[in-house]
Amino acid sequence: MAAICVDAGTTVIKAVGYDEAGAEAVVVRHDTTVSRPAPGHAEQDMDAVWDAVARAVREVAAQLAGPVRFVAVTAQGDGCWLVDSSGVPTGPAILWNDGRAAAVVDGWNRAGLAEAAFRVNGSSAASGLPHAILTWLKEHDPDRLARSAAMLTCGGWIFSRMTGVHAADESDGSAPFMDLRTRRYSPELLELFGLGWAERLLPELRDDSRRTAPLTAGAASALGVPAGTPVVMAPYDIAATAIGAGAVSAGQACAILGTTLCVESVVERPALDGDPVGITIALPGGYLRAFPTFAGTEVVQWACRLLGLGHPAELSELAERSEPGARGLALQPYFSPAGERAPFSDPLARGAFLGLSVEHGREDVARAVLEGLTLVVQDCLAASGPPPRELRVCGGGSGSALWLRLIADVTGLPVLRPADTEVGARGAFLVGLAATGADLKTAADQHVRLRPAVEPRPGPYEHAYRDFLALRETTAGTWPLLAGMRGRP
């Protein structure tokens, strides 16, 4: 029996149809728009996201042979997707990479509140997390909060449109309000951030035993799938992607080269006593220690625009013409207006090219971009704890052979790429199988296929990470000054 799985990313909605053997049979993608109506803001029209999901699923269902066993949903995480008591959006979704609440987070960090919260839920504070956004809205748009009845995530929004149920998967609920020891919302955390008033907005948490709800008749008409079909709420995208890459057991690790660079390791229990950085996500049977950065393939896209390139593949081709180390040109790739959140948290962080001279060419800039992003991957791995035996890599950037080679050489780990084109959707598929009767690890062993490993080579990157940290320590001292300059008339 076939299945349809949705992966609703920040800029692209993917729907994948799997045949009876579990192979990708149909893949449909539709772009979505992120609007930036003010400096630091990142929003999406919630109805437009749903329309793109419905269109993609409908197109898959029309091409898929056989009845559909289930529809599973994974999506971008964090952010704040507010709806009223009828499930109607009360405004645009405020996304995970929104920076309007940066000053709120900075205040929490300086006051020690963020670190205190980490000891309960294993996640550092960031401007795109719900507690920061709610705090900002209470000051700047209290009317919207008064009109809102539930705060969903993107996955919760899609699930609600399909089933009529307002709920959150444990992965979505992990940050910022969950006590990871009990896997329940923590009144202590709500009070810590002065958000006791927001408890009424929190959706019901659903664990592994309660992931499914039937597709409503109205949603069935929009999707072209029979009413009553089980809808499975899978973990949100970075967790689903780890599962889809086959990282389902403690000690396995995955790196996503996407809009966010995210390095994540499966652990048996949450680590609440370490450095208060990164996030910890409740997973089926364990936890995921994750470092989702703000620096990702948006930096690659920016470089393509800067260099007049039409496609990211051209950036890799151009970078091949330079040499390891980009002839002394180094990039600190903190380009997000929201600063950086992993493996350190600083809303003032900003990017910089260092060592630039008239002797450098376009090819050196291209290579410095890929090397700088690769060193962010290494930085996240170093913060994760003991290194894994291998690193599974996926996301749009994993299509670059040069980037995979750089990651292997810089990290010293074999790099393996899943054979699926849509790894997040594969993770949702595996969770869907588990929710309808299978064992997750057995399903992963059966359905996850990997390409041959890229083996690390000793050589020119031996001291690259050490140098990267030294350069960041130097440039970090300029970040408050630059913030002040941005605020001047």
Phi, psi and omega in degrees: 000137185281169177215154175238130181234135181252134170236101184267092180281182183290322184241348181221133172264125177245138171233130184237131173260129178252137181278185185296336178272358180087013179270149174297119181251325182219134174230126178235136179232140174226133179287150172235165186249132170258124179259148179232079186288345178209160180306130179084351182273145174217116188225162172220148173286116186295320179294325178294323177296314178299317180300320179293321177297311182299318180296317181294316180295318180300319180292323177293313183301326181291337183256351187271131179277139174088165180291154182266121181287320178198162169244126179244146186232127164234160186199170173307149183255181177059204183073190185212108184246090188272136177229159177271188185293342177265003181083013180269135179302140176263008179162183179292153173293136173261123196269170181299333182259018177284141185244011186295334183263022183301320181293326177299311181296320178300319178295318177298318180298315182292329181276354181083004181292320182297319179292321178299320179294323180301326181293348179254318186239004171068020182228137177281162180280148176209154186293339180267006177273154187302323184295323179290317181294317179298320179298317178296317181295324180299326179276321190255340181211059182297334179297321179296319178297320180296328180276352186264144180245341181208143176252111182253171166257180179300314179297320178295324177297313180295317178300319181294323178292331180277328190239344186079006183256130173267112184206168177226133170294153181301329179295316178294328182276352187298318179237134010250008192249000184270139166274111186293342179285331181251345186057041176227159174299143184254113173302328178301317181290320178300316181289325180304320182263010180067034186241026176304328180295339185272358183301327181296341182272347187284127180285161177300134175278135179238129181266191185301331184278354186223045183275345191247152172209153183284146176292130181285164181296319180296316179292325180300320179295322180288328186266342184073028180236142184301141174300146181090348176302133179298132173253125184254124175272103181275165172304157184290173203303317183292327177286318178298325180292319175301316179297316181294336176276356179092008177274087185236357182238152181305135180097347177273150185222156182216145173235128178259122177259079183228204178308321166252140164278126183224117175257129187218139181235138178279131180229157182282328182217154182290140176261104186256359185248007180270194177299136184282069179226160179074190179226160176234128189241131175289129181238165171303112175078010180180209183218159177239119175270114191232147178234082179275116184272167168273342179272122180204215185289351170299329177293320176297315180296321176300316180296323177298318178295317181300319186266003178071035181259146184271342186207146179305330178300329179291331177295317178296318179299319179293319181296331179299337183279349175270198181226163177306131184092356176051039179053043176083010177262126183237144179242131164261106196269044182267074191266351184289139173298342178273002181084225178221149181237347180202141003275016169223161182243118177204106181293348180267354184302139179219156184278165179198139164269131182238138180089010185291135176218173180292350178279348180275147179241181181303323181294326179289321176299315180300315181290322179299324178298309181293323178292319179298317178293324177297321180290334171294319175302313179297321179299318178292320177299318181297327179280347185282343184113208181305134182294145176284173178282336182205167179230122176269131189235135180211187185096170185303324181291343182288352175284352179270113179298323179295317181296319176298319178298316179298318181297316178299315184291321182285317183277338184074019182244147168297136182247125181241138181245126177299151182281339180294148175281331182235094188284325177298317177296323176298320177298318176298322177299315180295319177294323176299318176299317180294323181289342181245025168123348183268169172267133187298312182295319178297319179296320179295317179299326184280325192247348181269121178246137184242144174281166179303146184289146168267113185275143180289151177238135174290153178154231196289349183257017184302321183251011187296318183291319177302316181294321179302314180295320180296319179293322179294320178300324179289313185285333182301331179295342180270348187298316177297322178299315180296324177297318177296322178295323179294332182274355182280145177290000000 
